[in-house]
Amino acid sequence: MKSTFLALAIATAALNAFTPAVGHAQDYIVNGHNASKAEAQFLASCSAPTGRWQVDGYGISRITNDQLTSPVAKTAGHKCWYVLDVQLCD
């Protein structure tokens, strides 16, 4: 009985030592929100560094600072369109 308990305690300690740290879930940002424990564990298991990540149907990708700014629509100037390869503008 003692040897079984000792083996179980050693196995538990070994699993805790080699399990990726999910206590740092706030260090991961996934799709604009703090990562859940499952998301943080998945990213940590993939050896992903902390930071901003996007998860979509194509997989996971890291978001750079260049991608954080949203594109600005041009509102000034003329509105133009093409009809039969002829450019028409207001």
HUSULDA-V456571 format. One record per backbone hydrogen bond with DSSP energy under -0.5 kcal/mol. CO is the residue of the C=O (numbers start at 1). NH is the residue of the N-H. If there is no record, write none. Layout:
# HUSULDA-V456571
CO_NH + CO_NH
This chain:
# HUSULDA-V456571
1_5 + 2_6 + 3_7 + 4_8 + 5_9 + 6_10 + 7_11 + 8_12 + 9_13 + 10_14 + 11_15 + 12_16 + 13_17 + 14_18 + 15_19 + 20_22 + 22_25 + 24_27 + 25_28 + 25_35 + 27_51 + 28_30 + 28_35 + 29_31 + 29_53 + 30_33 + 33_30 + 36_40 + 37_41 + 38_42 + 39_43 + 40_44 + 41_45 + 42_46 + 43_48 + 44_47 + 51_29 + 52_63 + 53_31 + 54_56 + 54_61 + 56_59 + 59_56 + 61_54 + 62_64 + 64_67 + 65_68 + 65_69 + 71_73 + 73_75 + 78_80 + 79_90 + 81_88 + 83_86 + 86_83 + 88_81
